[in-house]
Amino acid sequence: MAVGAGQHQSHPGKKPDISAMLKLPAPALTVALLAVPDTTASTLFGLYDLLVGARRDWQMLVHRVEVEPPVRALIVSRDGRPLKAANDVEIHPHAGFADPIDADVVVVTDLAIPPWQPVGDRYDVEAAWMRRQHEAGAMLASACSGAVLLARTGLLAGLEGTSHWGYCEALQREHPDTRWQPDKALVATGTGQRLVMAGSGTSWHALALFLIARYIGAEEAMQLARLNLLDWNATSPLAYAAMTRTGQVADPVIARCQEWAAQHYDSEAPVAAMVQMSGLPERTFQRRFVQATGLAPLDYIHTLRLEEAKQMLESGDAPVEAVALEVGYQDASFFGRLFRRKIGLTPAQYRRRFGGLARRLAGAASEPPYTVATPPSTSRFSPST
């Protein structure tokens, strides 16, 4: 809901007076939201509005009284000067690193950078500032791909971490001393749990609720969730993820097997068929397949089957047993257990959660003036896509 959206002075306009803000009565919690040129404005301002709306919006709408929010959110950049966000929205920070912010929490929101392009040293000034804030007692937090910058502080070494599922593989290569968990919506770790990471997409909602619950109170966090219709649950972010490892590979033998698997994943013994097709000894095939795709052949087949099952559950009403059989599983109970382990939901839960939304979106897209282009007839699992 974000009742207070647009009421703060961090959107385009005159730069706010940080000295005046810091002279106001001290709130229960001061949160510094770090802004850099790769910041996405939606998450930065969305998190800002959620935080400053705690208590204030509930009291206004439910009890018809005006109260001061217990959270002071400050948007902070390296020099405090206006900057353009990744989507060209102009950000007017409240403060720069030289200002006496005295933050309880520092948050780096998501960064619009490709996961395969290392951030390098271009934000090492920000990483050093974050380390200083942490040494002074502040909690450090990241939302989604903001973990890329949080990891640059070096504070995650030997700990668990999370980020958007599309970034965790690259983060694991860049920071192998951190145990990256793409299936977790929120991770709190380190001494005193003063390092907090929210995972994929809108998991920053969970981050906002976590901060309010920890510093202000659980009931205040519940009020914020009710008011904004937020759902903080154990759903795995991987439930939202499409396959990411079916791209074309350098090994032509394995690529040929991938193309076959894209059309025949529902066959009775697909791994044995691929071994035979490859003309390689089984152990050699297994090794080359893992090198080329990052997955064992059987895991690859399971992933293809589960992606097809997700599509069927979203778009149709066939019984779960029929879906299992259609994608290649004779044993529906095994299918259900595998689906739950890999996706984080049972097939029935997945259908309830995403089926209605998928149908509503499809219906909206088909209404004039919107049109839906007919996709090519190739399989969506083709390595060339």
Disulfide bonds with the S-S distance in Angstrom:
none
